[in-house]
Amino acid sequence: MPNPPIADLERLVMGSVAITERAIAASGTDLTFVQWRVLLIVGDHEDGATIGEIASRIGAHASPASRLISRLRGRGVVATTKDADDGRVTLVRLTEAGRELRTRVIQHRRRDLADLAELPDVGLTSRDRAAIARLARAFESYT
């Protein structure tokens, strides 16, 4: 029998993935989940994220990450440039279309999460909210 906190965390993770998948679908695009992760990572870096960093954060090697980025570039949601200081390094940035797509998905996901948090049977207390904040901080090392 699974450890109850682990089973509860598993349900949270599965639910949050499902909410994200719904938001991606609602955005009118056919992004895969890993492509979405790349847009999130790249969007966190105004000056661009390196392919190495992206690969590390999605749990891939540089070569598959580079192919993934090439597909996203072909869709017009990211652009790549060589780093001015080190020409061996490729920087990946969101295009305007990529920023708009990222924003649409995040807004949809936040609406669903807000609706979930307001359900009467959820009834989050201030202690619950503090526990969620602590849990969210613990999850940050995986993002």
MDTraj code that builds the backbone (N, CA, C; nanometers):
import mdtraj as md
import numpy as np

residues = "MET PRO ASN PRO PRO ILE ALA ASP LEU GLU ARG LEU VAL MET GLY SER VAL ALA ILE THR GLU ARG ALA ILE ALA ALA SER GLY THR ASP LEU THR PHE VAL GLN TRP ARG VAL LEU LEU ILE VAL GLY ASP HIS GLU ASP GLY ALA THR ILE GLY GLU ILE ALA SER ARG ILE GLY ALA HIS ALA SER PRO ALA SER ARG LEU ILE SER ARG LEU ARG GLY ARG GLY VAL VAL ALA THR THR LYS ASP ALA ASP ASP GLY ARG VAL THR LEU VAL ARG LEU THR GLU ALA GLY ARG GLU LEU ARG THR ARG VAL ILE GLN HIS ARG ARG ARG ASP LEU ALA ASP LEU ALA GLU LEU PRO ASP VAL GLY LEU THR SER ARG ASP ARG ALA ALA ILE ALA ARG LEU ALA ARG ALA PHE GLU SER TYR THR".split()
xyz = np.array([
    [0.0850, -0.1182, 0.0000],
    [0.0000, 0.0000, 0.0000],
    [0.0894, 0.1244, 0.0000],
    [0.0628, 0.2185, -0.0905],
    [0.1491, 0.3367, -0.0982],
    [0.1386, 0.4240, 0.0265],
    [0.2469, 0.4921, 0.0544],
    [0.2516, 0.5886, 0.1627],
    [0.1490, 0.6984, 0.1327],
    [0.0543, 0.7278, 0.2243],
    [-0.0505, 0.8277, 0.1935],
    [0.0013, 0.9626, 0.1454],
    [0.1050, 1.0230, 0.2068],
    [0.1513, 1.1509, 0.1513],
    [0.2044, 1.1372, 0.0090],
    [0.2698, 1.0248, -0.0208],
    [0.3217, 1.0036, -0.1561],
    [0.2053, 0.9880, -0.2535],
    [0.1035, 0.9140, -0.2144],
    [-0.0142, 0.8969, -0.3005],
    [-0.0832, 1.0315, -0.3235],
    [-0.0914, 1.1132, -0.2200],
    [-0.1527, 1.2458, -0.2358],
    [-0.0686, 1.3351, -0.3269],
    [0.0628, 1.3305, -0.3106],
    [0.1503, 1.4081, -0.3987],
    [0.1364, 1.3609, -0.5429],
    [0.1261, 1.2298, -0.5609],
    [0.1091, 1.1756, -0.6957],
    [-0.0199, 1.2287, -0.7583],
    [-0.1277, 1.2353, -0.6815],
    [-0.2538, 1.2890, -0.7340],
    [-0.2395, 1.4366, -0.7685],
    [-0.1678, 1.5118, -0.6860],
    [-0.1430, 1.6531, -0.7163],
    [-0.0643, 1.6693, -0.8457],
    [0.0396, 1.5898, -0.8617],
    [0.1229, 1.5984, -0.9815],
    [0.0410, 1.5620, -1.1048],
    [-0.0334, 1.4535, -1.0975],
    [-0.1142, 1.4113, -1.2128],
    [-0.2199, 1.5167, -1.2459],
    [-0.2807, 1.5735, -1.1443],
    [-0.3805, 1.6780, -1.1687],
    [-0.3198, 1.8025, -1.2298],
    [-0.2022, 1.8413, -1.1833],
    [-0.1407, 1.9620, -1.2385],
    [-0.0938, 1.9392, -1.3819],
    [-0.0483, 1.8195, -1.4134],
    [-0.0129, 1.7886, -1.5522],
    [-0.1386, 1.7950, -1.6387],
    [-0.2486, 1.7390, -1.5890],
    [-0.3741, 1.7406, -1.6655],
    [-0.4235, 1.8836, -1.6880],
    [-0.4145, 1.9680, -1.5865],
    [-0.4557, 2.1083, -1.6010],
    [-0.3673, 2.1779, -1.7043],
    [-0.2383, 2.1500, -1.7019],
    [-0.1472, 2.2098, -1.7996],
    [-0.1795, 2.1595, -1.9403],
    [-0.2032, 2.0310, -1.9552],
    [-0.2381, 1.9761, -2.0870],
    [-0.3665, 2.0394, -2.1406],
    [-0.4648, 2.0598, -2.0525],
    [-0.5898, 2.1259, -2.0937],
    [-0.5623, 2.2690, -2.1388],
    [-0.4756, 2.3382, -2.0671],
    [-0.4424, 2.4766, -2.1028],
    [-0.3692, 2.4819, -2.2365],
    [-0.2807, 2.3863, -2.2610],
    [-0.2099, 2.3806, -2.3889],
    [-0.3104, 2.3577, -2.5010],
    [-0.3999, 2.2632, -2.4816],
    [-0.5017, 2.2341, -2.5844],
    [-0.5916, 2.3547, -2.6079],
    [-0.6301, 2.4237, -2.5011],
    [-0.7180, 2.5402, -2.5131],
    [-0.6502, 2.6561, -2.5844],
    [-0.5178, 2.6551, -2.5879],
    [-0.4445, 2.7642, -2.6533],
    [-0.4490, 2.7526, -2.8056],
    [-0.5032, 2.6424, -2.8544],
    [-0.5141, 2.6251, -2.9991],
    [-0.3864, 2.5781, -3.0647],
    [-0.3028, 2.5117, -2.9901],
    [-0.1767, 2.4629, -3.0457],
    [-0.1635, 2.3148, -3.0160],
    [-0.0741, 2.2503, -3.0852],
    [-0.0515, 2.1081, -3.0607],
    [0.0871, 2.0837, -3.0008],
    [0.1248, 2.1685, -2.9090],
    [0.2529, 2.1518, -2.8394],
    [0.2533, 2.0229, -2.7587],
    [0.3673, 1.9585, -2.7550],
    [0.3835, 1.8470, -2.6622],
    [0.4169, 1.9050, -2.5244],
    [0.4082, 1.8213, -2.4232],
    [0.4375, 1.8686, -2.2882],
    [0.5834, 1.9137, -2.2771],
    [0.6749, 1.8405, -2.3375],
    [0.8168, 1.8789, -2.3282],
    [0.8424, 2.0080, -2.4067],
    [0.7730, 2.0289, -2.5184],
    [0.7859, 2.1562, -2.5885],
    [0.7365, 2.2704, -2.5003],
    [0.6286, 2.2462, -2.4275],
    [0.5777, 2.3468, -2.3347],
    [0.6816, 2.3786, -2.2281],
    [0.7471, 2.2739, -2.1761],
    [0.8514, 2.2958, -2.0750],
    [0.9616, 2.3858, -2.1301],
    [0.9990, 2.3649, -2.2560],
    [1.1022, 2.4483, -2.3168],
    [1.0551, 2.5937, -2.3220],
    [0.9306, 2.6176, -2.3616],
    [0.8795, 2.7548, -2.3661],
    [0.8809, 2.8181, -2.2272],
    [0.8495, 2.7398, -2.1253],
    [0.8554, 2.7935, -1.9881],
    [0.9977, 2.8317, -1.9508],
    [1.0901, 2.7424, -1.9767],
    [1.2304, 2.7657, -1.9405],
    [1.2854, 2.8865, -2.0156],
    [1.2646, 2.8901, -2.1450],
    [1.3175, 2.9994, -2.2267],
    [1.2527, 3.1317, -2.1861],
    [1.1245, 3.1283, -2.1544],
    [1.0545, 3.2499, -2.1138],
    [1.1025, 3.3077, -1.9821],
    [1.1714, 3.2277, -1.9036],
    [1.2274, 3.2758, -1.7764],
    [1.3582, 3.3520, -1.7957],
    [1.4103, 3.3560, -1.9185],
    [1.5405, 3.4174, -1.9460],
    [1.5278, 3.5241, -2.0538],
    [1.5245, 3.6468, -2.0132],
    [1.5134, 3.7587, -2.1076],
    [1.6274, 3.7586, -2.2096],
    [1.7473, 3.7263, -2.1621],
    [1.8651, 3.7283, -2.2501],
    [1.8854, 3.5976, -2.3253],
    [1.7999, 3.5003, -2.3019],
    [1.8100, 3.3712, -2.3686],
    [1.8635, 3.2641, -2.2768],
    [1.8163, 3.1444, -2.3005],
    [1.8638, 3.0278, -2.2262],
    [1.9545, 2.9469, -2.3186],
    [2.0564, 2.8879, -2.2635],
    [2.1455, 2.8065, -2.3450],
    [2.0821, 2.6702, -2.3704],
    [2.1232, 2.6072, -2.4784],
    [2.0732, 2.4733, -2.5071],
    [2.1129, 2.3778, -2.3950],
    [2.2318, 2.3952, -2.3409],
    [2.2755, 2.3104, -2.2294],
    [2.1856, 2.3231, -2.1080],
    [2.1479, 2.4458, -2.0744],
    [2.0596, 2.4653, -1.9598],
    [1.9228, 2.4040, -1.9868],
    [1.8714, 2.4268, -2.1060],
    [1.7406, 2.3706, -2.1421],
    [1.7462, 2.2183, -2.1325],
    [1.8500, 2.1592, -2.1897],
    [1.8653, 2.0139, -2.1870],
    [1.8673, 1.9624, -2.0436],
    [1.9449, 2.0276, -1.9604],
    [1.9547, 1.9867, -1.8204],
    [1.8192, 1.9924, -1.7501],
    [1.7458, 2.0997, -1.7727],
    [1.6182, 2.1183, -1.7021],
    [1.5073, 2.0269, -1.7528],
    [1.5173, 1.9803, -1.8785],
    [1.4153, 1.8867, -1.9265],
    [1.4620, 1.7415, -1.9143],
    [1.5832, 1.7223, -1.8648],
    [1.6354, 1.5876, -1.8437],
    [1.6772, 1.5190, -1.9726],
    [1.7338, 1.5956, -2.0643],
    [1.7765, 1.5407, -2.1932],
    [1.9227, 1.5759, -2.2181],
    [1.9812, 1.5120, -2.3177],
    [2.1144, 1.5489, -2.3631],
    [2.1019, 1.6653, -2.4606],
    [2.2121, 1.7308, -2.4894],
    [2.2109, 1.8497, -2.5749],
    [2.1590, 1.8210, -2.7156],
    [2.1946, 1.7056, -2.7723],
    [2.1548, 1.6769, -2.9097],
    [2.0019, 1.6646, -2.9257],
    [1.9328, 1.5850, -2.8428],
    [1.7864, 1.5810, -2.8549],
    [1.7227, 1.7157, -2.8223],
    [1.7790, 1.7872, -2.7261],
    [1.7246, 1.9201, -2.6921],
    [1.7411, 2.0147, -2.8102],
    [1.8531, 2.0053, -2.8782],
    [1.8774, 2.0897, -2.9946],
    [1.7756, 2.0604, -3.1051],
    [1.7444, 1.9331, -3.1275],
    [1.6427, 1.8968, -3.2279],
    [1.5052, 1.9502, -3.1874],
    [1.4741, 1.9412, -3.0605],
    [1.3468, 1.9933, -3.0091],
    [1.3376, 2.1447, -3.0316],
    [1.4457, 2.2131, -3.0038],
    [1.4500, 2.3585, -3.0232],
    [1.4380, 2.3923, -3.1721],
    [1.4990, 2.3123, -3.2571],
    [1.4866, 2.3345, -3.4017],
    [1.3411, 2.3236, -3.4466],
    [1.2684, 2.2264, -3.3922],
    [1.1261, 2.2137, -3.4264],
    [1.0482, 2.3356, -3.3784],
    [1.0784, 2.3825, -3.2580],
    [1.0101, 2.5020, -3.2065],
    [1.0466, 2.6254, -3.2891],
    [1.1704, 2.6334, -3.3327],
    [1.2121, 2.7441, -3.4195],
    [1.1348, 2.7391, -3.5511],
    [1.1167, 2.6198, -3.6052],
    [1.0397, 2.6026, -3.7269],
    [0.8939, 2.6448, -3.7118],
    [0.8420, 2.6348, -3.5918],
    [0.7046, 2.6778, -3.5643],
    [0.6967, 2.8277, -3.5374],
    [0.8120, 2.8922, -3.5273],
    [0.8147, 3.0366, -3.5081],
    [0.7966, 3.0837, -3.3658],
    [0.8145, 2.9942, -3.2674],
    [0.7936, 3.0351, -3.1285],
    [0.9232, 3.0623, -3.0527],
    [1.0365, 3.0188, -3.1099],
    [1.1666, 3.0531, -3.0524],
    [1.2597, 3.0964, -3.1647],
    [1.3618, 3.1702, -3.1265],
    [1.4684, 3.2100, -3.2182],
    [1.6002, 3.1758, -3.1504],
    [1.7005, 3.1451, -3.2288],
    [1.8316, 3.1131, -3.1732],
    [1.9361, 3.2089, -3.2276],
    [2.0336, 3.2374, -3.1429],
    [2.1479, 3.3194, -3.1820],
    [2.2713, 3.2636, -3.1127],
    [2.3863, 3.2975, -3.1656],
    [2.5116, 3.2596, -3.0998],
    [2.5424, 3.3620, -2.9919],
    [2.5950, 3.3156, -2.8821],
    [2.6347, 3.4036, -2.7723],
    [2.7486, 3.4935, -2.8193],
    [2.7357, 3.6225, -2.7912],
    [2.8372, 3.7201, -2.8343],
    [2.9730, 3.6930, -2.7700],
    [2.9737, 3.6421, -2.6472],
    [3.0993, 3.6171, -2.5764],
    [3.1624, 3.4823, -2.6110],
    [3.0784, 3.3853, -2.6462],
    [3.1280, 3.2513, -2.6769],
    [3.0462, 3.1954, -2.7929],
    [3.1003, 3.2028, -2.9114],
    [3.0303, 3.1620, -3.0323],
    [2.9918, 3.0150, -3.0366],
    [3.0467, 2.9348, -2.9445],
    [3.0096, 2.7930, -2.9388],
    [2.8744, 2.7727, -2.8710],
    [2.8299, 2.8748, -2.7978],
    [2.7068, 2.8657, -2.7186],
    [2.5908, 2.9240, -2.7983],
    [2.4810, 2.8470, -2.8041],
    [2.3595, 2.8939, -2.8705],
    [2.2600, 2.9381, -2.7653],
    [2.2079, 3.0585, -2.7839],
    [2.1054, 3.1121, -2.6949],
    [1.9695, 3.0992, -2.7604],
    [1.8701, 3.0653, -2.6817],
    [1.7336, 3.0466, -2.7308],
    [1.6454, 3.1495, -2.6626],
    [1.5692, 3.2229, -2.7427],
    [1.4770, 3.3250, -2.6912],
    [1.3390, 3.3011, -2.7495],
    [1.2375, 3.3456, -2.6765],
    [1.1019, 3.3405, -2.7299],
    [1.0845, 3.4485, -2.8358],
    [1.0110, 3.4168, -2.9403],
    [0.9686, 3.5184, -3.0354],
    [0.8418, 3.5831, -2.9788],
    [0.7932, 3.6843, -3.0462],
    [0.6663, 3.7456, -3.0027],
    [0.5557, 3.6406, -3.0012],
    [0.5508, 3.5568, -3.1037],
    [0.4489, 3.4503, -3.1081],
    [0.4674, 3.3533, -2.9918],
    [0.5914, 3.3235, -2.9563],
    [0.6188, 3.2354, -2.8431],
    [0.5763, 3.2971, -2.7116],
    [0.6023, 3.4275, -2.6952],
    [0.5597, 3.4964, -2.5717],
    [0.4077, 3.4976, -2.5599],
    [0.3407, 3.5229, -2.6719],
    [0.1939, 3.5249, -2.6701],
    [0.1369, 3.3877, -2.6373],
    [0.1932, 3.2839, -2.6971],
    [0.1477, 3.1474, -2.6697],
    [0.1710, 3.1115, -2.5237],
    [0.2897, 3.1399, -2.4736],
    [0.3226, 3.1109, -2.3334],
    [0.2249, 3.1818, -2.2402],
    [0.1957, 3.3082, -2.2686],
    [0.1032, 3.3857, -2.1862],
    [-0.0368, 3.3257, -2.1896],
    [-0.0854, 3.2868, -2.3085],
    [-0.2194, 3.2275, -2.3206],
    [-0.2320, 3.1003, -2.2379],
    [-0.1327, 3.0144, -2.2471],
    [-0.1379, 2.8878, -2.1727],
    [-0.1346, 2.9151, -2.0227],
    [-0.0465, 3.0028, -1.9792],
    [-0.0367, 3.0344, -1.8359],
    [-0.1671, 3.0948, -1.7856],
    [-0.2260, 3.1858, -1.8608],
    [-0.3520, 3.2470, -1.8176],
    [-0.4622, 3.1431, -1.8058],
    [-0.4715, 3.0538, -1.9009],
    [-0.5741, 2.9500, -1.8949],
    [-0.5511, 2.8594, -1.7741],
    [-0.4272, 2.8210, -1.7538],
    [-0.3951, 2.7331, -1.6409],
    [-0.4256, 2.8021, -1.5082],
    [-0.3929, 2.9300, -1.4976],
    [-0.4197, 3.0024, -1.3726],
    [-0.5690, 3.0148, -1.3453],
    [-0.6478, 3.0322, -1.4515],
    [-0.7941, 3.0361, -1.4320],
    [-0.8437, 2.9031, -1.3768],
    [-0.7965, 2.7933, -1.4343],
    [-0.8379, 2.6614, -1.3849],
    [-0.7925, 2.6394, -1.2410],
    [-0.6711, 2.6795, -1.2094],
    [-0.6222, 2.6639, -1.0722],
    [-0.7009, 2.7506, -0.9747],
    [-0.7337, 2.8726, -1.0157],
    [-0.8137, 2.9604, -0.9290],
    [-0.9517, 2.9000, -0.9055],
    [-1.0117, 2.8457, -1.0113],
    [-1.1418, 2.7802, -0.9959],
    [-1.1315, 2.6628, -0.8988],
    [-1.0268, 2.5863, -0.9101],
    [-1.0054, 2.4717, -0.8223],
    [-0.9898, 2.5156, -0.6771],
    [-0.9117, 2.6197, -0.6543],
    [-0.8866, 2.6672, -0.5175],
    [-1.0129, 2.7222, -0.4523],
    [-1.1083, 2.7659, -0.5336],
    [-1.2311, 2.8241, -0.4797],
    [-1.3450, 2.7236, -0.4628],
    [-1.3231, 2.5974, -0.4976],
    [-1.4288, 2.4984, -0.4800],
    [-1.4673, 2.4901, -0.3325],
    [-1.5988, 2.4851, -0.3032],
    [-1.6434, 2.4845, -0.1634],
    [-1.5852, 2.3703, -0.0806],
    [-1.5716, 2.2522, -0.1405],
    [-1.5196, 2.1395, -0.0622],
    [-1.3685, 2.1438, -0.0441],
    [-1.3005, 2.2369, -0.1117],
    [-1.1568, 2.2520, -0.0924],
    [-1.1324, 2.3343, 0.0334],
    [-1.1985, 2.4490, 0.0450],
    [-1.1931, 2.5309, 0.1659],
    [-1.0542, 2.5526, 0.2224],
    [-0.9659, 2.6111, 0.1460],
    [-0.8286, 2.6319, 0.1907],
    [-0.8213, 2.7330, 0.3046],
    [-0.7570, 2.6927, 0.4116],
    [-0.7329, 2.7821, 0.5247],
    [-0.5984, 2.8509, 0.5044],
    [-0.5679, 2.9454, 0.5893],
    [-0.4371, 3.0116, 0.5796],
    [-0.3243, 2.9114, 0.6062],
    [-0.3470, 2.8147, 0.6938],
    [-0.2460, 2.7100, 0.7185],
    [-0.2277, 2.6235, 0.5949],
    [-0.3397, 2.5919, 0.5276],
    [-0.3315, 2.5139, 0.4038],
    [-0.2506, 2.5897, 0.2998],
    [-0.2788, 2.7190, 0.2865],
    [-0.2084, 2.8000, 0.1876],
    [-0.0586, 2.8071, 0.2183],
    [-0.0248, 2.8149, 0.3457],
    [0.1168, 2.8166, 0.3850],
    [0.1827, 2.6822, 0.3522],
    [0.1107, 2.5730, 0.3749],
    [0.1644, 2.4405, 0.3424],
    [0.1831, 2.4264, 0.1912],
    [0.0892, 2.4773, 0.1149],
    [0.1014, 2.4721, -0.0319],
    [0.2234, 2.5525, -0.0757],
    [0.2444, 2.6687, -0.0151],
    [0.3604, 2.7516, -0.0504],
    [0.4910, 2.6769, -0.0187],
    [0.4965, 2.6081, 0.0954],
    [0.6171, 2.5306, 0.1299],
    [0.6386, 2.4172, 0.0299],
    [0.5314, 2.3504, -0.0066],
    [0.5401, 2.2407, -0.1030],
    [0.5845, 2.2929, -0.2398],
    [0.5307, 2.4070, -0.2807],
    [0.5687, 2.4666, -0.4087],
    [0.7182, 2.4982, -0.4105],
    [0.7700, 2.5504, -0.2993],
    [0.9147, 2.5784, -0.2915],
    [0.9953, 2.4490, -0.3043],
    [0.9460, 2.3420, -0.2450],
    [1.0166, 2.2131, -0.2528],
    [1.0185, 2.1613, -0.3977],
    [0.9119, 2.1870, -0.4718],
    [0.9040, 2.1428, -0.6116],
    [0.9931, 2.2238, -0.7044],
    [1.0347, 2.3438, -0.6643],
    [1.1116, 2.4311, -0.7527],
    [1.2394, 2.3680, -0.8045],
    [1.2996, 2.2805, -0.7276],
    [1.4249, 2.2189, -0.7735],
    [1.4019, 2.1251, -0.8926],
    [1.2761, 2.0907, -0.9196],
    [1.2454, 2.0027, -1.0328],
    [1.2018, 2.0786, -1.1575],
    [1.1904, 2.2090, -1.1463],
    [1.1433, 2.2846, -1.2616],
    [1.2601, 2.3377, -1.3400],
])
top = md.Topology()
chain = top.add_chain()
for i, resn in enumerate(residues, 1):
    res = top.add_residue(resn, chain, resSeq=i)
    for name in ("N", "CA", "C"):
        top.add_atom(name, md.element.get_by_symbol(name[0]), res)
traj = md.Trajectory(xyz[None], top)
